[in-house]
């Protein structure tokens, strides 16, 4: 027994240190369950390789993780690390947890090498899930040494604060501090955790962790945000990984959005990182902090603005304008491709425009009816694709697709009332709910009005089986969502910034309604979603001062979109039906100007 192993065995009281079949592995093993699948390491060579898998869930896409497992077996690494979000979780129902963990461990059983668990916010959401995780895996944070390399597996969810609010608690920090003190001379240190705490506010003891890591060569891997960014900081590399099946727009390498596994080879000179996309192999600079910042600035500038067209009919051609704005300090080229439309034929004045730095170009476009007797309300939209190209350095260029859907839209007005509807969930004051927006096996009707001081919105949902469960996620029961933008009509027409999203469950039979993400909802908004004899009702009152402030004077318009989750079988939340009035804002299927209403003159 070597001297280090002797000291470690001597210092341990309540857990047993085992010498695994491989003489390079030092790890504490409890008598019961442990957070790894096996210790039969695949390590025939002097230098070693391992793979990291990242977020599988958070809107998982079936089949992707399973495909990754098969490809990992082809690559034959010595072991596999994780950064959490392995199941969908977000529930206190142990039958759901058992099913989800059984499914996931079934995938892991197919691996031909060990798999090391790390919890994510979906795996370790609440106290019920925390206890279940510990029962299954024994510990939620741990470390091991392999071939003189230290692996720290941490729990960024140790205070159950949820997405975007990860932490390292004091007890976990003390553990990390001791693990690093006990291994001062290892040749390298890897850290694995779910949430990248270096970009989050108030992560508790994480700054202290970084402080004691700074003096040693190290790399930190995390997931959570579903896009890849590498940062050089704290005398190390801090890498946010993309997805291995989790929700993603999959816009490609320039956005850092792709499904991948990470192949790490530990050499005498340090780790070599290769990102293995299911479509190829990239190095660690696949997307950098600079490229992320460039794309974010480019897209937030509303590069493409299309003037929506409102009309009472579509008998003749309709003209519209396209505003292209380059706020960047490098030239960009915009190529325009009109797609096929069943009802609307689109033409534009130019198909390729180069914009110099900090410049604006205006183009004209035309909408032509493809047939006679078209009804405005029934028109199908036509896609227009804008491909934005830019050289951001001598070595790096970007090609960003931006797709929009356009068509003439009906001109809808908001009627004025002399009354002030009371926000009580009772709709007797609303004489007409005639805007039918969503119809599944339920039906949603809504109306909008205003007086001199407030904007009022009401909705009635007819649902014979309203499912509500305060102990479950808001997205796993009946709920109603309202997306609002008060920007001017051209600014709010496509993916408006600064919009509001109010999502609520139903208050019924003594159960209090849950509200999701109301952080930017002003305190003087008044809203209520409550049960009724035929389903549930929603009411909202907004002071007009908000609209006036945003539009810089007397308000003229607003834009809205309704969403609805309908669950009829309370025992199986996966049967929930999700619908929306119009395609989601910011998606490729978003219709320019859909849901815009004008104040009656």
N, C-alpha and C positions, 0 to 999 in steps of 0.2 A: 504494500500500500504506500503510495507516495505521500510526501509531507503535507501537501495541500489537502488531499483527501483525508488524511489523519486528523488534521485540525478541524475540518468541516464536520466529520463524524463526531468528534469530541464535543463540538458546540451545540449540536442538535439534541433537543430533549423530547419533543412531542412528535416529531416526524422522522421517518427513516430515510437515510441517504442510500441509494442503491448504485452499484456499479452495473450499468446495463451491459448487454452483450458487447457493445462497442466501448473500448477502454478510454475513449476521449470524452465521453458524456458524463457530466456530473449533474444530478438533478434530484430534488427532494420528491419522494413519493409517499403519499398517504397510504394507509392500509386499505381505505375504501376507494371510491371513485377518484379519478384524476383528470385534469383537462388536456388529455391527449389520447389518441386512439391506440398507439403502441409505441415501443421504444426500439424497434428493430430498424435501425437507420441504414439508409442506402448510401454507404460511404466507402467505396472501394479505392478512391484516389486520394492523393495527398491533399490537394485542394478540394474544396467541397462546393456543391451547388444546392440551392434550395429554391422553392417557388413560393410566391405570395399570391393568394387569391384575395379579392376585395369584395365590395358590397354585392351580395346576391339579391337583397330585398330592398324595400322602399319602392314598391311598384315593380315587383320582379317579373321578368319575361321568361315564361316556361321554356325549358330546354337548353338555355344558355350555360348555366352552371354545370349541368350534366355533360354537355359537350366539352366543357373545360376539363372536367375530371378525366374524360377519355384522352384528351390531348396531354394532360399531365402524365398519365401513365406511359404515353409514347416517349416523353422527354426523360423519364426516369430520374427525377431529382432525388436527393437523399431524404428530404422531408418537405412538408408544406406548412407555411405559416398563414395566418389569417388576420384580418383587421376588423372583423365583426359584421353585423347585420346579415346574419345567416338565415334567420326565419323572419316572417312578417311581424309576429308578436303583437305588441300594443293591445294586450287583453289580459284580463284576470281569470279567464275561463281556462281551467287546466286541461279540459278535454281538447280544446283548440291547440294549446301548447304541446300536449302530447303528440297530437297528429302532426304538427309542424316539425317538431324535433325528430320524430320517427322518420318523416320524409327526408329531412336533411341528413341524419346519420346514415340513412340508407345510401345516400350519394357517397358519403365518406367511406362507407364499407367497401366501395368499389376501388378506392385508391390502393396502390401497391406499396405505399410508404406511409410513415406517420403523418398525422395532421394535428396541428397545435391550435387550440381554440383561443379566441379573444372576443369579449362581448362588445356588441354595438348597442345603440339605443333601441333598436327593434328587438334585441335579445334580452335586454336588461332594463325594461321600461319602468317597472313598478316593483313593489315589495314582493308581490306574488311571483313575478317572473324572476326576481333576484334569488328568492329562496329555491325556486325550481332549478335555476342555473347551478347554484351551489350543490344542490342534491345530485344533479347529473354529473358535474365536472369537478366538484370538490373545492376549487378555488376560482376566484374571478381575476386574480392577478398573481403572477409567479415569474420565475426566471430559471434559466439553465445556461450552462457553459458547454460549448461544443468546439473542440479543436482550438482551444484558447480564445474563443469568441463568446462574448456575453450576449444573451438574448433576454430582453426584458419585455414581458407580455403584460400590458397594463389594462386597467378598466377606467375608461373616461366617463362611465355612467354611474360612478359609485355613490352619487347623491340623488339619483333619479330625477335630474332636472330636465332631461329631454334634449331634443334636437337643437343644436346651436348653443347649448348651455352646458357643455361638458365640464368635468372637474377632475382634479386629483385631490382626494381628501387627505387630512393629516395622517391617519393611520397608513394609508397607502404610500404617502410620501416617506414616512419613516421606514417602511419596507424597502422602498427604492433606494433610499440613502444607505441603508445597511448592505443591500445587495451590491451597490457600487463600492462601498468601503471594503467589503469582503473580496472584491475582485479588482484591485487597483491596477494590475499590470497586464490584463488581457490585451491582446493586440487590437481588438476592435469591439465596439458595442453597437448592437442593433436594438431599437425600441419599436414596439408595435402597439398601437392603440387605435380606437375607432375614430373619434372626433379630433381634428387637427386643432388642438387647444391654443396653438401659437397665433391663430387668427380670431380667437373668440375672447369676449369680455368676461372678466371675473372667473377664470378657470381655477381659482383657489390656489393650490400649491404647485401648479405647473411652472410658474416662473422660477421657483426654487429648484425644480427638477432640471430645467434648462441650465441653471447656474452651475450645478454640480456635473452636468454633462460637458460643459464647455471645454474643460481641460483635457478631454480624451477624444480620440477619433471616433465619430459616431454618425449614424444615419437613423432618422426617425421616419417610419411609415404610418400613414393613416388613410382613412377613406372618407365616408359620410357625405361629401358634397357631390359625388358622382361625376367629377371631372378632374383631370390630371393637371397638377402644377408642381414643379420642383422649385424649391427656394434654397438659396445658400444663406445660412444664418447660424449664429451661435457656434461658429467654428465647425459646422457640420452641414449635412444635407437633410432637408425636411421635405418629404415627398407626400403630396396628396394624390391618392390613386383614383382611377376612374371606376369602372364597374366590371363585375363578372356576372352579369345578368340582372342587376338592379335597374330601376327606372332611368332611362336616358333618351335624349333626343338623337343620340348617335350621329352628331354632325361632323365627326371626324377629328383628325389629329390637331388641326388648328384650334379647335374648341376644347381639346383635351377630352372629348366625349367618344368613348369606344369601349368595347368589351375586351378585356385583356387579363393575362396573368403576368407576373413579374418574375423573371429568371435572374437570380443573383448568384454570381460566382465569387467566392471568397478567395482572394489570392494574397500573396505576400505583400503586394503593393496596396491592398485594400479591395473593397468590393467592386465588381463590375456589374452594372445593372442593364438588363435588356428587357424591354417591354414587348411581350409576345402577344400581339393582337391576333384575334382569330383569323385575320386576313394578312398578317405580316409580322415583321420584327422591327422594332424601333429602339433607339437608345434612350437614355434618361432625359434627353432634351426634346422629347416629343412635343411638349408644350411647356414654355417657360413662363415665369412671372411677367416678362415683358410682352410676350405674345398674348397672354391672357388680358393684360391691361390694354393693349392696343385694340383687341377685338371688343372688349367691354366698352371702351370709349367710342369706338366706331358705331356700335349698334345702339348705344344710349343716345347718340346724337340725332336719332331719327333720320338716318341716311336717306331713306326713301319715304316721301310723303305724297300720298295720292288723294286728290280732292274727291270726296264722295259725290255721287250724282243722285239727286233726289228728284222724282218726277211722279206724275199721276198716271202716265202711260208710257209705252215703249213702241211708239208707231214709227218714228224716224230716228236718225242717228243722234247720239248724245256725245258731246265733247267733255273732256276732263283734262286736268293738268297734273303733271308729275314734277315734283320738286326734288332734286338731288342735291344733297349738301355734304361737302367734304370739310369737316372741322379739323382734320389731321394735318400734320406737317409734311406729309409725303403725297405724291399724286396717287389717285386711285382711278381705276377703269371700271365702268359699269356696263355690262352686256345685258341686253333685254331680250327675253324670249317669250312670245305670246303662246299660250297653250290653247288646246282645243276646248270649245264650249258648245254645248247643245243649243243654248238659246242666244248667247251673246258672242259676237265676233269682235275681237279687239285688234286695233291697229295703233301703232305709235309712230311718231315723226322720225325717230332715229333708234337704231338698234345697238349702238355702241357710243359711249360718251366717256371722254377722259376729263376728270376734274383735277385742276391744279390744287395745291394745298390751300385750304381755307377759302374755298370758292363755292358758288352755287350755280346750278344749271336748271333751267326750266324746259320741260318737254310737253308737247301736246299729245293727247291720245283720243281715240274715238271708240265708242261702243256702237256696233251695228246689230240690229235685230236679224237673226238667222231665219225667222219665219214670221208670218203675219199673225195678228190676233193674240200676241203674247200678253199675259197678265202679270203686272209688276210683282204682285205678292208671290207668284209661283215661279219666278225666274230662277234658273240654276246659274251659279257663278262660273266665271272663266278664270283660270290661273294665269298670272304673269310672273315669270321668274327673272329676278335681277341677280346676276353673278358679279360680285364685287372682287376685284383683283388688286393686290398691292404688294410691292416689294418693301419689306420692313428692314431688311439688312442685305448685305452681299450674299449671305448664305440662306436667307429665309424669305419665302414668299407665302402669301395667303391667298386663298380663293374661297370666298364666303357666299353661299347661296342664300338668297332672301326671296321667299315666295309669297305672293299675295293673291287673293281671290277678289274679283271685281264684278259688279253688275249694277244696273240702276236699282235704286231703292225707293220704296214708297215714302212720301213725305208725311211724317206723323207729328201731330201737335199735342201739347199738354194743355188741357183745359183748365181754366181758372175757376175757383170756387169762392163763394163768400163765407163758407163755413170753415171750421177747424176740426177735422175728424179727431176723435179721442183715440189714443193708442191703448186700446183695451182688448184687442183680439176679436171684437165684435164688429161685423161688417154691415150692420143695418144702415149706417150713414152713407155707405157707398151705393149709389143708385145703379151703377153700371160697372161690372167687371167683365169687359167685353174683349180684352186682349188675350186670346187663347195662345199660350206660348209653348207649352209642353204637354204632350199626351202620350202616356204609356198605358198601363192598365189603370193608371190614375189620370187626373186632369188638373192642370194648373191654369187659373185665370188671374189676371192682374189688371190694375189700373193705376194711373198716375194723375195727380192734380196738384195745384198750388193755390195759396192765397197770397196776401201781401207780405207775409213773414216766413212761411214755411213751404217746403216741398213735401208732399205726402205720397207714399207708395203703399198699396195694399195687394195682397194675394190670397187666393182661396185654393186650397188643395183638397180635392176629393179623393179619399183613400179609405177603403173599408177596413184596412188592417194597418194601423199605425204602430210601428215597432220602435220602442225607445228603451234604452238601457244605459243608465248613468255610469255604470261600471265599465263600459266598453268605449272604444274609440268612437268619436263623432262620425267617422266615415264608415262605421259598421252598424248603422241604424238609419232610420228615416231622418233626412235633414233637407234643409232648403238653403240655397246660397244665392246671394245677390252681388254682382260685380258692377261697380259704378265708377264712371269717370266724368269729371266736371270741366275738363279741358275744352277749348273751342272745338268745333266740329272737325276741322282738319287735323288738329293735334291729337284728338281722341280717336280718330278714324281707324288707326292701326296700332295695336300693342301700346296703349297709352301708358305713360309713366305717371306715378303718383295716384294711381287708382285705389279704390276702396273695395275690399271683399269681406262681406259679412255672411258667415255661415252658421246656422243655428239648428239645433234639434227642437223638439216639441215639448212644451211644458204641459203636462197632462196628468191627471189623477195624483196630484201631489208631487210629481217629479219635476224638478227644476230643469229648464232648458240649458244645454251646453252651448257655448259660443266659441268658435274657432278663429284664431288669429285676428282679434279685434284691436290689435295694438295701435293701429293708426286711426281707429274710429274715434272722432271727437266726443268728448264727454257730454256735450249738449245734444247729441243725437238721441232720439227716443225710439226704441223698437221693442217688439214683442212677437213671439211665435207661440201660439197656444192651441190646444186641442179644441175641436168642434164636434158636433153630432155627426158630420159627414167626413171628417178628416182633420184638417188643421188650417188655421188662418195666420197670416203674417201682416204686421203693420209697421210702418217706419215714418218718422217725421224728422226732417232735416232743416235747420235754419237756412234761409236763402243767403245769409251772409257768407256762408262757405262757398256757394256757387259764385257770388259776386266777387269775392276776393280772388278766386282762382282765375276767373275770366276777365279780371281787371275792369270791372264796372258792372252795369246791369246785365245779368246773365241772359244767355240766348238759347242754350241747349244743354243736353246731358246725354250720356250713353250708358246703356245697361245691358246686362246679360244674366239670365236666371240659370241656376243649376239645381238639380234635384236628385237625391239618392233615395231609392224606394226599395225597401226590404220587406218581403212578405213572410219569409221563413226565418223566424228568430233563431232557430237552431243552426243555421248555416249562413253566415254573413257573406260568404263568397258568391251567393246568389243575388247580391244586391244589383239593382239596375240603375246605372248612372246616365242621366240625360242632361242636355243643356238646350236653351232656347236657340242659341247660335253657336257655331264652332268657337272653341276657346280662344280668347285673345292671346296673341303671340304665337299661335300655332300656324303651320303652313296652310291650314284650311280656314283660317280666320277670314271673314268677308269684310272688306273695307267699308266702314261706316255702319255696319249692322247694329241695330239697337239704338240708333241716335233719334232723340226726340227734340222738337223745337217748342219753345214757349210761344203760345198764341199771341199774336199782336192785337 
